[in-house]
Amino acid sequence: MTHPVDVHVGKRIRHRRWLVGMTQQQLAERVGIKFQQIQKYETGANRVSASRLWDIADALEVPVSFFFEGIEAEGAVADPTAAVPADVMGDKEALDLIRSYYAIPENQRRRLFELARVLSDVA
C-alpha cells in the first residue's frame, strides 16, 4: 500500500516536470535512472530516497522542500464554493495553460491577463 506522503511527493515531481516541459525520459537521464523508475515515483508506487530526491530537485531546479509544499492541506476537504479547484496544479490542462501563458511575450501576456480578469468579472 502506498503512503500518502509518497503519493504527494510523486505528484509534485510530476507537476514540476510538466511545468518545465520535461519528459520522464529526460528527467530520468538527468538523474541517472530509467524512466520507469520516474513513473513509479510519480504514482507513489516507489518511495523516493533522500539522495534521489536531492538529485531530482537539482534536475528540476527547485529546492527539496518544494516536494513537500501543500502536504498539510492534502487531506483537507475542498471548499465546494471555491472558484479554483483544490488541486489545480494536478490538472495537466491547467499546467499546459500556465506554460503557454508564460511563452507569450510579456506585453501581450499583460493584455491577456487583463482580458481574463474582465471576463471573470462578467461571468
Backbone atoms as SQL, in Angstrom:
CREATE TABLE atoms (id INTEGER PRIMARY KEY, chain TEXT, resi INTEGER, resn TEXT, atom TEXT, x REAL, y REAL, z REAL);
INSERT INTO atoms VALUES
  (1, 'A', 1, 'MET', 'N', 0.842, -1.188, 0.000),
  (2, 'A', 1, 'MET', 'CA', 0.000, 0.000, 0.000),
  (3, 'A', 1, 'MET', 'C', 0.886, 1.250, 0.000),
  (4, 'A', 2, 'THR', 'N', 0.486, 2.234, -0.782),
  (5, 'A', 2, 'THR', 'CA', 1.281, 3.452, -0.879),
  (6, 'A', 2, 'THR', 'C', 1.009, 4.369, 0.311),
  (7, 'A', 3, 'HIS', 'N', 2.038, 5.105, 0.683),
  (8, 'A', 3, 'HIS', 'CA', 1.922, 6.067, 1.784),
  (9, 'A', 3, 'HIS', 'C', 1.514, 7.411, 1.193),
  (10, 'A', 4, 'PRO', 'N', 0.602, 8.140, 1.850),
  (11, 'A', 4, 'PRO', 'CA', 0.141, 9.429, 1.321),
  (12, 'A', 4, 'PRO', 'C', 1.262, 10.434, 1.050),
  (13, 'A', 5, 'VAL', 'N', 2.319, 10.398, 1.843),
  (14, 'A', 5, 'VAL', 'CA', 3.439, 11.318, 1.622),
  (15, 'A', 5, 'VAL', 'C', 4.155, 10.962, 0.323),
  (16, 'A', 6, 'ASP', 'N', 4.333, 9.676, 0.056),
  (17, 'A', 6, 'ASP', 'CA', 4.981, 9.247, -1.188),
  (18, 'A', 6, 'ASP', 'C', 4.149, 9.656, -2.401),
  (19, 'A', 7, 'VAL', 'N', 2.835, 9.553, -2.290),
  (20, 'A', 7, 'VAL', 'CA', 1.937, 9.958, -3.377),
  (21, 'A', 7, 'VAL', 'C', 2.042, 11.466, -3.598),
  (22, 'A', 8, 'HIS', 'N', 2.055, 12.232, -2.504),
  (23, 'A', 8, 'HIS', 'CA', 2.153, 13.693, -2.613),
  (24, 'A', 8, 'HIS', 'C', 3.473, 14.111, -3.266),
  (25, 'A', 9, 'VAL', 'N', 4.561, 13.538, -2.811),
  (26, 'A', 9, 'VAL', 'CA', 5.872, 13.856, -3.385),
  (27, 'A', 9, 'VAL', 'C', 5.895, 13.489, -4.865),
  (28, 'A', 10, 'GLY', 'N', 5.340, 12.339, -5.212),
  (29, 'A', 10, 'GLY', 'CA', 5.277, 11.923, -6.612),
  (30, 'A', 10, 'GLY', 'C', 4.476, 12.885, -7.476),
  (31, 'A', 11, 'LYS', 'N', 3.348, 13.361, -6.948),
  (32, 'A', 11, 'LYS', 'CA', 2.535, 14.342, -7.682),
  (33, 'A', 11, 'LYS', 'C', 3.325, 15.624, -7.909),
  (34, 'A', 12, 'ARG', 'N', 4.066, 16.046, -6.889),
  (35, 'A', 12, 'ARG', 'CA', 4.837, 17.281, -7.017),
  (36, 'A', 12, 'ARG', 'C', 5.970, 17.117, -8.033),
  (37, 'A', 13, 'ILE', 'N', 6.573, 15.938, -8.092),
  (38, 'A', 13, 'ILE', 'CA', 7.597, 15.671, -9.109),
  (39, 'A', 13, 'ILE', 'C', 6.967, 15.804, -10.493),
  (40, 'A', 14, 'ARG', 'N', 5.824, 15.142, -10.682),
  (41, 'A', 14, 'ARG', 'CA', 5.139, 15.181, -11.977),
  (42, 'A', 14, 'ARG', 'C', 4.734, 16.614, -12.342),
  (43, 'A', 15, 'HIS', 'N', 4.180, 17.350, -11.389),
  (44, 'A', 15, 'HIS', 'CA', 3.745, 18.727, -11.662),
  (45, 'A', 15, 'HIS', 'C', 4.907, 19.599, -12.103),
  (46, 'A', 16, 'ARG', 'N', 6.009, 19.506, -11.391),
  (47, 'A', 16, 'ARG', 'CA', 7.159, 20.336, -11.754),
  (48, 'A', 16, 'ARG', 'C', 7.717, 19.923, -13.115),
  (49, 'A', 17, 'ARG', 'N', 7.767, 18.622, -13.366),
  (50, 'A', 17, 'ARG', 'CA', 8.277, 18.120, -14.643),
  (51, 'A', 17, 'ARG', 'C', 7.406, 18.642, -15.780),
  (52, 'A', 18, 'TRP', 'N', 6.090, 18.580, -15.624),
  (53, 'A', 18, 'TRP', 'CA', 5.169, 19.109, -16.641),
  (54, 'A', 18, 'TRP', 'C', 5.367, 20.606, -16.826),
  (55, 'A', 19, 'LEU', 'N', 5.509, 21.302, -15.709),
  (56, 'A', 19, 'LEU', 'CA', 5.621, 22.755, -15.753),
  (57, 'A', 19, 'LEU', 'C', 6.846, 23.204, -16.539),
  (58, 'A', 20, 'VAL', 'N', 7.940, 22.487, -16.394),
  (59, 'A', 20, 'VAL', 'CA', 9.152, 22.856, -17.133),
  (60, 'A', 20, 'VAL', 'C', 9.213, 22.197, -18.508),
  (61, 'A', 21, 'GLY', 'N', 8.207, 21.392, -18.843),
  (62, 'A', 21, 'GLY', 'CA', 8.151, 20.772, -20.163),
  (63, 'A', 21, 'GLY', 'C', 9.144, 19.652, -20.375),
  (64, 'A', 22, 'MET', 'N', 9.403, 18.892, -19.332),
  (65, 'A', 22, 'MET', 'CA', 10.383, 17.807, -19.396),
  (66, 'A', 22, 'MET', 'C', 9.655, 16.460, -19.445),
  (67, 'A', 23, 'THR', 'N', 10.154, 15.538, -20.232),
  (68, 'A', 23, 'THR', 'CA', 9.563, 14.198, -20.282),
  (69, 'A', 23, 'THR', 'C', 10.135, 13.350, -19.140),
  (70, 'A', 24, 'GLN', 'N', 9.478, 12.232, -18.880),
  (71, 'A', 24, 'GLN', 'CA', 10.004, 11.299, -17.881),
  (72, 'A', 24, 'GLN', 'C', 11.381, 10.806, -18.294),
  (73, 'A', 25, 'GLN', 'N', 11.554, 10.566, -19.584),
  (74, 'A', 25, 'GLN', 'CA', 12.848, 10.092, -20.092),
  (75, 'A', 25, 'GLN', 'C', 13.939, 11.122, -19.842),
  (76, 'A', 26, 'GLN', 'N', 13.651, 12.391, -20.115),
  (77, 'A', 26, 'GLN', 'CA', 14.643, 13.448, -19.911),
  (78, 'A', 26, 'GLN', 'C', 15.018, 13.572, -18.438),
  (79, 'A', 27, 'LEU', 'N', 14.031, 13.519, -17.555),
  (80, 'A', 27, 'LEU', 'CA', 14.320, 13.599, -16.122),
  (81, 'A', 27, 'LEU', 'C', 15.146, 12.393, -15.682),
  (82, 'A', 28, 'ALA', 'N', 14.761, 11.224, -16.159),
  (83, 'A', 28, 'ALA', 'CA', 15.493, 10.007, -15.797),
  (84, 'A', 28, 'ALA', 'C', 16.952, 10.100, -16.220),
  (85, 'A', 29, 'GLU', 'N', 17.199, 10.602, -17.422),
  (86, 'A', 29, 'GLU', 'CA', 18.573, 10.733, -17.912),
  (87, 'A', 29, 'GLU', 'C', 19.374, 11.704, -17.052),
  (88, 'A', 30, 'ARG', 'N', 18.751, 12.800, -16.639),
  (89, 'A', 30, 'ARG', 'CA', 19.456, 13.782, -15.805),
  (90, 'A', 30, 'ARG', 'C', 19.780, 13.241, -14.421),
  (91, 'A', 31, 'VAL', 'N', 18.918, 12.333, -13.955),
  (92, 'A', 31, 'VAL', 'CA', 19.106, 11.770, -12.617),
  (93, 'A', 31, 'VAL', 'C', 19.948, 10.493, -12.662),
  (94, 'A', 32, 'GLY', 'N', 20.010, 9.865, -13.846),
  (95, 'A', 32, 'GLY', 'CA', 20.815, 8.654, -13.986),
  (96, 'A', 32, 'GLY', 'C', 20.075, 7.371, -13.667),
  (97, 'A', 33, 'ILE', 'N', 18.765, 7.354, -13.959),
  (98, 'A', 33, 'ILE', 'CA', 17.954, 6.158, -13.728),
  (99, 'A', 33, 'ILE', 'C', 17.088, 5.904, -14.958),
  (100, 'A', 34, 'LYS', 'N', 16.310, 4.838, -14.929),
  (101, 'A', 34, 'LYS', 'CA', 15.401, 4.501, -16.030),
  (102, 'A', 34, 'LYS', 'C', 14.100, 5.282, -15.873),
  (103, 'A', 35, 'PHE', 'N', 13.447, 5.584, -17.012),
  (104, 'A', 35, 'PHE', 'CA', 12.216, 6.369, -16.948),
  (105, 'A', 35, 'PHE', 'C', 11.105, 5.628, -16.202),
  (106, 'A', 36, 'GLN', 'N', 11.154, 4.287, -16.195),
  (107, 'A', 36, 'GLN', 'CA', 10.140, 3.513, -15.475),
  (108, 'A', 36, 'GLN', 'C', 10.179, 3.830, -13.975),
  (109, 'A', 37, 'GLN', 'N', 11.389, 4.119, -13.485),
  (110, 'A', 37, 'GLN', 'CA', 11.516, 4.459, -12.068),
  (111, 'A', 37, 'GLN', 'C', 10.856, 5.810, -11.792),
  (112, 'A', 38, 'ILE', 'N', 10.998, 6.745, -12.716),
  (113, 'A', 38, 'ILE', 'CA', 10.324, 8.044, -12.574),
  (114, 'A', 38, 'ILE', 'C', 8.816, 7.814, -12.532),
  (115, 'A', 39, 'GLN', 'N', 8.305, 6.938, -13.400),
  (116, 'A', 39, 'GLN', 'CA', 6.868, 6.616, -13.397),
  (117, 'A', 39, 'GLN', 'C', 6.432, 6.115, -12.020),
  (118, 'A', 40, 'LYS', 'N', 7.227, 5.242, -11.446),
  (119, 'A', 40, 'LYS', 'CA', 6.880, 4.673, -10.137),
  (120, 'A', 40, 'LYS', 'C', 6.934, 5.734, -9.041),
  (121, 'A', 41, 'TYR', 'N', 7.903, 6.644, -9.117),
  (122, 'A', 41, 'TYR', 'CA', 7.963, 7.742, -8.150),
  (123, 'A', 41, 'TYR', 'C', 6.729, 8.628, -8.272),
  (124, 'A', 42, 'GLU', 'N', 6.361, 8.957, -9.508),
  (125, 'A', 42, 'GLU', 'CA', 5.258, 9.883, -9.737),
  (126, 'A', 42, 'GLU', 'C', 3.912, 9.324, -9.289),
  (127, 'A', 43, 'THR', 'N', 3.748, 8.031, -9.314),
  (128, 'A', 43, 'THR', 'CA', 2.496, 7.424, -8.854),
  (129, 'A', 43, 'THR', 'C', 2.514, 7.129, -7.360),
  (130, 'A', 44, 'GLY', 'N', 3.687, 7.236, -6.751),
  (131, 'A', 44, 'GLY', 'CA', 3.810, 6.911, -5.336),
  (132, 'A', 44, 'GLY', 'C', 4.002, 5.432, -5.098),
  (133, 'A', 45, 'ALA', 'N', 4.130, 4.653, -6.174),
  (134, 'A', 45, 'ALA', 'CA', 4.329, 3.207, -6.036),
  (135, 'A', 45, 'ALA', 'C', 5.673, 2.907, -5.384),
  (136, 'A', 46, 'ASN', 'N', 6.689, 3.707, -5.699),
  (137, 'A', 46, 'ASN', 'CA', 8.006, 3.567, -5.084),
  (138, 'A', 46, 'ASN', 'C', 8.331, 4.829, -4.293),
  (139, 'A', 47, 'ARG', 'N', 8.938, 4.633, -3.162),
  (140, 'A', 47, 'ARG', 'CA', 9.364, 5.742, -2.310),
  (141, 'A', 47, 'ARG', 'C', 10.670, 6.316, -2.851),
  (142, 'A', 48, 'VAL', 'N', 10.777, 7.646, -2.841),
  (143, 'A', 48, 'VAL', 'CA', 11.989, 8.317, -3.312),
  (144, 'A', 48, 'VAL', 'C', 12.941, 8.480, -2.136),
  (145, 'A', 49, 'SER', 'N', 14.169, 7.998, -2.285),
  (146, 'A', 49, 'SER', 'CA', 15.156, 8.160, -1.216),
  (147, 'A', 49, 'SER', 'C', 15.576, 9.629, -1.126),
  (148, 'A', 50, 'ALA', 'N', 16.158, 10.005, -0.013),
  (149, 'A', 50, 'ALA', 'CA', 16.583, 11.391, 0.192),
  (150, 'A', 50, 'ALA', 'C', 17.599, 11.828, -0.859),
  (151, 'A', 51, 'SER', 'N', 18.568, 10.981, -1.149),
  (152, 'A', 51, 'SER', 'CA', 19.592, 11.355, -2.126),
  (153, 'A', 51, 'SER', 'C', 19.020, 11.454, -3.537),
  (154, 'A', 52, 'ARG', 'N', 18.066, 10.586, -3.874),
  (155, 'A', 52, 'ARG', 'CA', 17.442, 10.642, -5.193),
  (156, 'A', 52, 'ARG', 'C', 16.549, 11.885, -5.290),
  (157, 'A', 53, 'LEU', 'N', 15.848, 12.217, -4.212),
  (158, 'A', 53, 'LEU', 'CA', 15.012, 13.416, -4.211),
  (159, 'A', 53, 'LEU', 'C', 15.883, 14.654, -4.385),
  (160, 'A', 54, 'TRP', 'N', 17.059, 14.637, -3.788),
  (161, 'A', 54, 'TRP', 'CA', 18.025, 15.738, -3.952),
  (162, 'A', 54, 'TRP', 'C', 18.401, 15.883, -5.433),
  (163, 'A', 55, 'ASP', 'N', 18.695, 14.755, -6.075),
  (164, 'A', 55, 'ASP', 'CA', 19.062, 14.767, -7.495),
  (165, 'A', 55, 'ASP', 'C', 17.898, 15.252, -8.371),
  (166, 'A', 56, 'ILE', 'N', 16.686, 14.807, -8.057),
  (167, 'A', 56, 'ILE', 'CA', 15.508, 15.226, -8.819),
  (168, 'A', 56, 'ILE', 'C', 15.274, 16.720, -8.639),
  (169, 'A', 57, 'ALA', 'N', 15.401, 17.208, -7.419),
  (170, 'A', 57, 'ALA', 'CA', 15.234, 18.642, -7.157),
  (171, 'A', 57, 'ALA', 'C', 16.252, 19.448, -7.957),
  (172, 'A', 58, 'ASP', 'N', 17.468, 18.966, -8.004),
  (173, 'A', 58, 'ASP', 'CA', 18.514, 19.648, -8.777),
  (174, 'A', 58, 'ASP', 'C', 18.170, 19.663, -10.263),
  (175, 'A', 59, 'ALA', 'N', 17.713, 18.530, -10.784),
  (176, 'A', 59, 'ALA', 'CA', 17.374, 18.431, -12.209),
  (177, 'A', 59, 'ALA', 'C', 16.184, 19.315, -12.569),
  (178, 'A', 60, 'LEU', 'N', 15.248, 19.472, -11.623),
  (179, 'A', 60, 'LEU', 'CA', 14.052, 20.275, -11.871),
  (180, 'A', 60, 'LEU', 'C', 14.193, 21.720, -11.379),
  (181, 'A', 61, 'GLU', 'N', 15.376, 22.023, -10.843),
  (182, 'A', 61, 'GLU', 'CA', 15.718, 23.377, -10.396),
  (183, 'A', 61, 'GLU', 'C', 14.754, 23.934, -9.357),
  (184, 'A', 62, 'VAL', 'N', 14.503, 23.126, -8.327),
  (185, 'A', 62, 'VAL', 'CA', 13.696, 23.551, -7.187),
  (186, 'A', 62, 'VAL', 'C', 14.374, 23.063, -5.910),
  (187, 'A', 63, 'PRO', 'N', 14.078, 23.699, -4.768),
  (188, 'A', 63, 'PRO', 'CA', 14.602, 23.166, -3.511),
  (189, 'A', 63, 'PRO', 'C', 13.859, 21.876, -3.142),
  (190, 'A', 64, 'VAL', 'N', 14.470, 21.029, -2.353),
  (191, 'A', 64, 'VAL', 'CA', 13.843, 19.768, -1.943),
  (192, 'A', 64, 'VAL', 'C', 12.509, 20.044, -1.242),
  (193, 'A', 65, 'SER', 'N', 12.430, 21.142, -0.518),
  (194, 'A', 65, 'SER', 'CA', 11.201, 21.473, 0.211),
  (195, 'A', 65, 'SER', 'C', 10.003, 21.648, -0.720),
  (196, 'A', 66, 'PHE', 'N', 10.246, 21.954, -1.988),
  (197, 'A', 66, 'PHE', 'CA', 9.167, 22.109, -2.973),
  (198, 'A', 66, 'PHE', 'C', 8.255, 20.885, -2.990),
  (199, 'A', 67, 'PHE', 'N', 8.832, 19.705, -2.861),
  (200, 'A', 67, 'PHE', 'CA', 8.070, 18.468, -2.985),
  (201, 'A', 67, 'PHE', 'C', 7.151, 18.210, -1.798),
  (202, 'A', 68, 'PHE', 'N', 7.346, 18.961, -0.707),
  (203, 'A', 68, 'PHE', 'CA', 6.519, 18.782, 0.483),
  (204, 'A', 68, 'PHE', 'C', 5.525, 19.926, 0.686),
  (205, 'A', 69, 'GLU', 'N', 5.570, 20.921, -0.184),
  (206, 'A', 69, 'GLU', 'CA', 4.649, 22.051, -0.064),
  (207, 'A', 69, 'GLU', 'C', 3.216, 21.571, -0.248),
  (208, 'A', 70, 'GLY', 'N', 2.332, 22.085, 0.590),
  (209, 'A', 70, 'GLY', 'CA', 0.914, 21.762, 0.492),
  (210, 'A', 70, 'GLY', 'C', 0.517, 20.432, 1.075),
  (211, 'A', 71, 'ILE', 'N', 1.446, 19.748, 1.700),
  (212, 'A', 71, 'ILE', 'CA', 1.125, 18.417, 2.216),
  (213, 'A', 71, 'ILE', 'C', 0.145, 18.484, 3.385),
  (214, 'A', 72, 'GLU', 'N', 0.162, 19.575, 4.151),
  (215, 'A', 72, 'GLU', 'CA', -0.750, 19.720, 5.287),
  (216, 'A', 72, 'GLU', 'C', -2.191, 19.800, 4.803),
  (217, 'A', 73, 'ALA', 'N', -2.413, 20.468, 3.673),
  (218, 'A', 73, 'ALA', 'CA', -3.763, 20.678, 3.157),
  (219, 'A', 73, 'ALA', 'C', -4.260, 19.517, 2.305),
  (220, 'A', 74, 'GLU', 'N', -3.396, 18.574, 1.996),
  (221, 'A', 74, 'GLU', 'CA', -3.764, 17.483, 1.090),
  (222, 'A', 74, 'GLU', 'C', -4.980, 16.718, 1.587),
  (223, 'A', 75, 'GLY', 'N', -5.065, 16.490, 2.879),
  (224, 'A', 75, 'GLY', 'CA', -6.182, 15.717, 3.418),
  (225, 'A', 75, 'GLY', 'C', -7.415, 16.551, 3.684),
  (226, 'A', 76, 'ALA', 'N', -7.317, 17.859, 3.543),
  (227, 'A', 76, 'ALA', 'CA', -8.447, 18.733, 3.820),
  (228, 'A', 76, 'ALA', 'C', -9.529, 18.576, 2.758),
  (229, 'A', 77, 'VAL', 'N', -10.745, 18.755, 3.169),
  (230, 'A', 77, 'VAL', 'CA', -11.868, 18.689, 2.240),
  (231, 'A', 77, 'VAL', 'C', -11.906, 19.988, 1.451),
  (232, 'A', 78, 'ALA', 'N', -12.035, 19.871, 0.155),
  (233, 'A', 78, 'ALA', 'CA', -12.070, 21.050, -0.716),
  (234, 'A', 78, 'ALA', 'C', -13.356, 21.828, -0.495),
  (235, 'A', 79, 'ASP', 'N', -13.269, 23.140, -0.556),
  (236, 'A', 79, 'ASP', 'CA', -14.419, 24.022, -0.426),
  (237, 'A', 79, 'ASP', 'C', -15.204, 23.991, -1.732),
  (238, 'A', 80, 'PRO', 'N', -16.429, 23.495, -1.739),
  (239, 'A', 80, 'PRO', 'CA', -17.176, 23.384, -2.997),
  (240, 'A', 80, 'PRO', 'C', -17.526, 24.736, -3.612),
  (241, 'A', 81, 'THR', 'N', -17.473, 25.819, -2.831),
  (242, 'A', 81, 'THR', 'CA', -17.789, 27.142, -3.366),
  (243, 'A', 81, 'THR', 'C', -16.554, 27.865, -3.882),
  (244, 'A', 82, 'ALA', 'N', -15.384, 27.265, -3.752),
  (245, 'A', 82, 'ALA', 'CA', -14.144, 27.910, -4.196),
  (246, 'A', 82, 'ALA', 'C', -14.125, 28.009, -5.720),
  (247, 'A', 83, 'ALA', 'N', -13.581, 29.130, -6.220),
  (248, 'A', 83, 'ALA', 'CA', -13.521, 29.350, -7.666),
  (249, 'A', 83, 'ALA', 'C', -12.435, 28.503, -8.313),
  (250, 'A', 84, 'VAL', 'N', -11.407, 28.146, -7.540),
  (251, 'A', 84, 'VAL', 'CA', -10.280, 27.381, -8.066),
  (252, 'A', 84, 'VAL', 'C', -10.306, 25.992, -7.431),
  (253, 'A', 85, 'PRO', 'N', -10.195, 24.933, -8.224),
  (254, 'A', 85, 'PRO', 'CA', -10.165, 23.583, -7.651),
  (255, 'A', 85, 'PRO', 'C', -9.025, 23.424, -6.655),
  (256, 'A', 86, 'ALA', 'N', -9.217, 22.576, -5.665),
  (257, 'A', 86, 'ALA', 'CA', -8.215, 22.380, -4.619),
  (258, 'A', 86, 'ALA', 'C', -6.875, 21.914, -5.176),
  (259, 'A', 87, 'ASP', 'N', -6.902, 21.081, -6.218),
  (260, 'A', 87, 'ASP', 'CA', -5.664, 20.544, -6.778),
  (261, 'A', 87, 'ASP', 'C', -5.469, 21.032, -8.213),
  (262, 'A', 88, 'VAL', 'N', -5.518, 22.358, -8.391),
  (263, 'A', 88, 'VAL', 'CA', -5.398, 22.921, -9.738),
  (264, 'A', 88, 'VAL', 'C', -4.062, 22.540, -10.376),
  (265, 'A', 89, 'MET', 'N', -3.006, 22.413, -9.587),
  (266, 'A', 89, 'MET', 'CA', -1.709, 22.054, -10.138),
  (267, 'A', 89, 'MET', 'C', -1.638, 20.573, -10.493),
  (268, 'A', 90, 'GLY', 'N', -2.659, 19.816, -10.149),
  (269, 'A', 90, 'GLY', 'CA', -2.720, 18.418, -10.531),
  (270, 'A', 90, 'GLY', 'C', -3.405, 18.216, -11.871),
  (271, 'A', 91, 'ASP', 'N', -3.883, 19.293, -12.444),
  (272, 'A', 91, 'ASP', 'CA', -4.601, 19.241, -13.705),
  (273, 'A', 91, 'ASP', 'C', -3.639, 19.535, -14.850),
  (274, 'A', 92, 'LYS', 'N', -3.420, 18.566, -15.722),
  (275, 'A', 92, 'LYS', 'CA', -2.471, 18.742, -16.830),
  (276, 'A', 92, 'LYS', 'C', -2.880, 19.906, -17.723),
  (277, 'A', 93, 'GLU', 'N', -4.175, 20.084, -17.945),
  (278, 'A', 93, 'GLU', 'CA', -4.646, 21.188, -18.771),
  (279, 'A', 93, 'GLU', 'C', -4.264, 22.530, -18.154),
  (280, 'A', 94, 'ALA', 'N', -4.400, 22.657, -16.837),
  (281, 'A', 94, 'ALA', 'CA', -4.028, 23.903, -16.160),
  (282, 'A', 94, 'ALA', 'C', -2.527, 24.149, -16.291),
  (283, 'A', 95, 'LEU', 'N', -1.727, 23.116, -16.153),
  (284, 'A', 95, 'LEU', 'CA', -0.280, 23.270, -16.289),
  (285, 'A', 95, 'LEU', 'C', 0.109, 23.642, -17.719),
  (286, 'A', 96, 'ASP', 'N', -0.565, 23.045, -18.688),
  (287, 'A', 96, 'ASP', 'CA', -0.309, 23.406, -20.092),
  (288, 'A', 96, 'ASP', 'C', -0.677, 24.866, -20.344),
  (289, 'A', 97, 'LEU', 'N', -1.783, 25.302, -19.745),
  (290, 'A', 97, 'LEU', 'CA', -2.210, 26.693, -19.887),
  (291, 'A', 97, 'LEU', 'C', -1.176, 27.642, -19.283),
  (292, 'A', 98, 'ILE', 'N', -0.663, 27.308, -18.131),
  (293, 'A', 98, 'ILE', 'CA', 0.354, 28.146, -17.482),
  (294, 'A', 98, 'ILE', 'C', 1.616, 28.204, -18.331),
  (295, 'A', 99, 'ARG', 'N', 2.049, 27.047, -18.835),
  (296, 'A', 99, 'ARG', 'CA', 3.252, 27.005, -19.671),
  (297, 'A', 99, 'ARG', 'C', 3.057, 27.858, -20.926),
  (298, 'A', 100, 'SER', 'N', 1.886, 27.741, -21.549),
  (299, 'A', 100, 'SER', 'CA', 1.588, 28.530, -22.749),
  (300, 'A', 100, 'SER', 'C', 1.525, 30.015, -22.428),
  (301, 'A', 101, 'TYR', 'N', 0.927, 30.349, -21.307),
  (302, 'A', 101, 'TYR', 'CA', 0.805, 31.747, -20.883),
  (303, 'A', 101, 'TYR', 'C', 2.185, 32.399, -20.777),
  (304, 'A', 102, 'TYR', 'N', 3.119, 31.720, -20.144),
  (305, 'A', 102, 'TYR', 'CA', 4.454, 32.288, -19.964),
  (306, 'A', 102, 'TYR', 'C', 5.299, 32.256, -21.237),
  (307, 'A', 103, 'ALA', 'N', 4.827, 31.563, -22.260),
  (308, 'A', 103, 'ALA', 'CA', 5.524, 31.568, -23.546),
  (309, 'A', 103, 'ALA', 'C', 5.143, 32.789, -24.386),
  (310, 'A', 104, 'ILE', 'N', 4.077, 33.474, -23.977),
  (311, 'A', 104, 'ILE', 'CA', 3.612, 34.675, -24.687),
  (312, 'A', 104, 'ILE', 'C', 4.506, 35.848, -24.291),
  (313, 'A', 105, 'PRO', 'N', 4.858, 36.716, -25.229),
  (314, 'A', 105, 'PRO', 'CA', 5.655, 37.906, -24.893),
  (315, 'A', 105, 'PRO', 'C', 4.976, 38.723, -23.783),
  (316, 'A', 106, 'GLU', 'N', 5.788, 39.323, -22.928),
  (317, 'A', 106, 'GLU', 'CA', 5.280, 39.967, -21.711),
  (318, 'A', 106, 'GLU', 'C', 4.201, 41.015, -21.961),
  (319, 'A', 107, 'ASN', 'N', 4.361, 41.873, -22.957),
  (320, 'A', 107, 'ASN', 'CA', 3.356, 42.910, -23.188),
  (321, 'A', 107, 'ASN', 'C', 2.011, 42.301, -23.594),
  (322, 'A', 108, 'GLN', 'N', 2.038, 41.264, -24.412),
  (323, 'A', 108, 'GLN', 'CA', 0.803, 40.589, -24.804),
  (324, 'A', 108, 'GLN', 'C', 0.219, 39.797, -23.636),
  (325, 'A', 109, 'ARG', 'N', 1.113, 39.248, -22.811),
  (326, 'A', 109, 'ARG', 'CA', 0.674, 38.475, -21.650),
  (327, 'A', 109, 'ARG', 'C', -0.112, 39.364, -20.691),
  (328, 'A', 110, 'ARG', 'N', 0.349, 40.597, -20.469),
  (329, 'A', 110, 'ARG', 'CA', -0.372, 41.528, -19.595),
  (330, 'A', 110, 'ARG', 'C', -1.770, 41.820, -20.140),
  (331, 'A', 111, 'ARG', 'N', -1.852, 42.014, -21.465),
  (332, 'A', 111, 'ARG', 'CA', -3.147, 42.297, -22.084),
  (333, 'A', 111, 'ARG', 'C', -4.087, 41.096, -21.958),
  (334, 'A', 112, 'LEU', 'N', -3.545, 39.899, -22.136),
  (335, 'A', 112, 'LEU', 'CA', -4.343, 38.684, -21.975),
  (336, 'A', 112, 'LEU', 'C', -4.825, 38.547, -20.531),
  (337, 'A', 113, 'PHE', 'N', -3.970, 38.856, -19.594),
  (338, 'A', 113, 'PHE', 'CA', -4.332, 38.793, -18.178),
  (339, 'A', 113, 'PHE', 'C', -5.485, 39.751, -17.877),
  (340, 'A', 114, 'GLU', 'N', -5.390, 40.963, -18.378),
  (341, 'A', 114, 'GLU', 'CA', -6.459, 41.953, -18.163),
  (342, 'A', 114, 'GLU', 'C', -7.764, 41.488, -18.792),
  (343, 'A', 115, 'LEU', 'N', -7.682, 40.896, -19.986),
  (344, 'A', 115, 'LEU', 'CA', -8.877, 40.363, -20.639),
  (345, 'A', 115, 'LEU', 'C', -9.508, 39.269, -19.771),
  (346, 'A', 116, 'ALA', 'N', -8.694, 38.357, -19.273),
  (347, 'A', 116, 'ALA', 'CA', -9.196, 37.276, -18.423),
  (348, 'A', 116, 'ALA', 'C', -9.840, 37.844, -17.166),
  (349, 'A', 117, 'ARG', 'N', -9.247, 38.861, -16.603),
  (350, 'A', 117, 'ARG', 'CA', -9.783, 39.487, -15.400),
  (351, 'A', 117, 'ARG', 'C', -11.168, 40.098, -15.695),
  (352, 'A', 118, 'VAL', 'N', -11.295, 40.798, -16.813),
  (353, 'A', 118, 'VAL', 'CA', -12.577, 41.396, -17.197),
  (354, 'A', 118, 'VAL', 'C', -13.621, 40.311, -17.444),
  (355, 'A', 119, 'LEU', 'N', -13.248, 39.276, -18.163),
  (356, 'A', 119, 'LEU', 'CA', -14.195, 38.195, -18.454),
  (357, 'A', 119, 'LEU', 'C', -14.644, 37.481, -17.195),
  (358, 'A', 120, 'SER', 'N', -13.773, 37.318, -16.234),
  (359, 'A', 120, 'SER', 'CA', -14.158, 36.629, -14.989),
  (360, 'A', 120, 'SER', 'C', -15.097, 37.494, -14.164),
  (361, 'A', 121, 'ASP', 'N', -14.986, 38.814, -14.265),
  (362, 'A', 121, 'ASP', 'CA', -15.916, 39.715, -13.563),
  (363, 'A', 121, 'ASP', 'C', -17.300, 39.665, -14.179),
  (364, 'A', 122, 'VAL', 'N', -17.358, 39.460, -15.498),
  (365, 'A', 122, 'VAL', 'CA', -18.630, 39.416, -16.218),
  (366, 'A', 122, 'VAL', 'C', -19.386, 38.123, -15.888),
  (367, 'A', 123, 'ALA', 'N', -18.653, 37.033, -15.751),
  (368, 'A', 123, 'ALA', 'CA', -19.273, 35.707, -15.555),
  (369, 'A', 123, 'ALA', 'C', -19.960, 35.546, -14.244);
